[in-house]
Amino acid sequence: MSGACTKMMSEYDLGLRFHKSPRKKRPTPERSDLGNPILTMTDKEIFNTFASLIDSPDASPFLKRLAQAGLVAMPQDKALILKTWPRIMMQYGPHTKRYTES
């Protein structure tokens, strides 16, 4: 095995990618370009969304507790709650019938 290759050859070395730029990296949680971390709702709309969820008779107890946590959470945590459970905005957000102004 005296002629064993010590370096792995890339697609460019093998000639498999002619005159092409390197492939783009897939998004990972460490990368900052995964999306816009800023919510497009105002603080009042976020508050009313969580309050509408709490007041809703057909909401699950889990979502109601999540909304209670959202009312007292820091802005980054509110954004995390709304991104993790998009159903909250889709069912109780400002554009829905279940949304109520307080």
SULTA-V565716 format. One line per field, one symbol per residue. ss: DSSP state (h for helix, s for strand, l for the rest). psi: psi as a letter, one per 30 degrees, with the letter a starting at -180 (. if undefined). burial: b if it has 24 or more other ideal C-beta (glycine too) atoms within 12 Angstrom, else e. A space follows every 10 residues. Layout:
ss: ???
psi: ???
burial: ???
This chain:
ss: llllllllll hhhhllllll llllllllll llllllllll llhhhhhhhh hhhhhlllll hhhhhhhhhh hhllhhhhhh hhhhlhhhhh hhllllllll ll
psi: hfgkkfkkkl eeefgfjkhl llkkkkklff kfhfljfkkg kleeeeeeee eeeefkfgkl eeeeeeeeee eglleeeeee efeeiffeee fglfglffkk k.
burial: eeeeeeeeee eeeeeeeeee eeeeeeeeee eeeeeeeebe beeebbbbbb bbbbeeeebe eebeebbeeb beeeeeebbe bbeebeebbe bbbbeeebbe ee
